């Protein structure tokens, strides 16, 4: 399903991403976990890092995983979770908004960047 620009609401997008980050960090969240309907590759994660201008360890802190996990995602050795995929897709389709939300939420949850 493609979201039309006129149907896209930044408030709901931000709320969804915030809940996804809580879920990824193991905190209580109001989310429905579902399969990501796109195929992600390591290149998508690397592209997301480039949009953010962060290293693998910095991206790992933002996603609440180890640097080794990010490395394995980029090498295609580990599957990429849907929550991370949604962030990566957000960075591709709405880079400025997604980047601001991610860094804002990272600060709130002391993940850092």
Secondary structure, 3 states (H helix, E strand, C coil): CCCCHHHCCHHHHHHHHHHHHHHHCCCCCCCCCCCCCCCCCHHHHHHHHHHHCCCHHHHHHHHCCCHHHHHHHHHCCCCCCHHHHHHHHHHHHCHHHHHHHHHHHHHHCCCCC
